[in-house]
Amino acid sequence: WLQSESSRMGFVAAPTMLLLPAFPAVNAAQYRAEQSLVLLQTIESLRMYAAEHDGALPPSLDQLSVPPPLDPFTGKPVEYELSGEQAVLSGTPSGNFHSRIIVEIAH
């Protein structure tokens, strides 16, 4: 539809035809930036928990006193996996971009 309409309108539609394909990439970039912020906010919540529990990390994000922020891609908290004294936070992958942070609280 868009291709036929742009052909009908001629050069006036050229800017739209050039910019329209970029919109999904712009949205994905915005979500990736928001996801990075969510990961950092979750780290701060983990630090608060550790400060209140002698340096221990929580078994799940449900244990945090401050509710974790939501991943903009899923509307749910980021993935959290506790392994010994390390925790792994993972954001939802977006294309070739995947956020993964390993957190370890120093005693």
C-alpha positions in Angstrom: 0.0 0.0 0.0 2.7 2.5 1.0 4.8 1.7 -2.1 1.9 2.3 -4.4 0.8 5.5 -2.7 4.4 6.9 -2.8 4.6 6.1 -6.5 1.3 8.0 -7.0 2.5 11.0 -4.9 5.9 11.2 -6.5 8.9 13.0 -4.9 6.8 14.4 -2.1 6.7 11.0 -0.5 10.5 10.5 -0.7 11.2 11.6 2.9 8.6 9.3 4.3 9.9 6.4 2.3 13.4 7.1 3.6 12.5 7.6 7.3 9.8 5.0 7.8 12.0 1.9 7.8 14.1 3.5 10.7 11.2 3.7 13.2 11.4 0.1 14.4 15.2 0.5 15.0 14.6 3.8 16.9 12.0 2.1 19.1 14.3 -0.9 19.7 17.2 1.5 20.7 14.9 3.4 23.1 13.8 0.1 24.7 17.5 -1.1 25.0 18.4 2.2 26.8 15.4 1.8 29.1 16.4 -1.8 29.7 19.9 -0.7 30.7 18.4 1.7 33.2 16.2 -1.1 34.6 19.2 -3.3 35.1 21.1 -0.6 37.0 18.0 0.1 39.2 17.8 -3.6 39.9 21.4 -3.7 40.9 20.8 -0.8 43.3 17.8 -2.7 44.8 20.1 -5.8 45.3 22.7 -3.5 47.0 20.0 -2.3 49.4 18.9 -5.8 50.2 22.5 -6.9 50.8 23.1 -3.9 53.1 20.1 -5.0 55.2 21.1 -8.8 55.2 24.8 -8.9 56.0 25.9 -8.8 52.4 23.7 -11.7 51.3 21.9 -11.6 47.9 18.2 -12.5 47.8 17.1 -15.9 46.6 14.6 -14.1 44.2 13.7 -10.6 43.2 10.4 -11.1 45.1 12.4 -10.7 48.3 13.5 -7.1 47.6 12.0 -4.4 49.8 11.8 -2.2 46.8 9.8 -3.8 43.9 12.1 -4.3 40.9 11.5 -2.2 37.8 10.0 -3.9 34.8 11.9 -4.9 31.6 10.4 -2.6 28.8 10.4 -5.6 26.4 8.3 -7.9 28.6 6.6 -5.8 31.3 8.1 -8.2 33.8 11.2 -8.0 36.1 14.5 -8.9 34.5 15.6 -12.5 34.8 17.5 -13.2 38.0 19.6 -16.3 38.9 21.4 -16.7 42.1 24.4 -19.0 42.1 26.4 -19.1 45.4 27.5 -15.5 46.1 26.9 -14.3 42.5 23.7 -13.2 40.8 23.1 -12.9 37.1 20.7 -10.3 35.8 19.6 -10.8 32.2 17.4 -8.5 30.1 15.2 -9.8 27.3 17.3 -10.1 24.1 16.6 -7.6 21.3 18.0 -8.5 17.9 21.7 -9.0 18.4 21.7 -7.1 21.7 21.6 -9.1 25.0 22.2 -7.5 28.4 23.7 -9.7 31.0 25.2 -8.5 34.3 26.9 -10.5 37.0 26.6 -9.1 40.4 28.8 -10.1 43.4 28.6 -8.2 46.7 32.0 -7.8 48.3 32.2 -8.5 52.0 
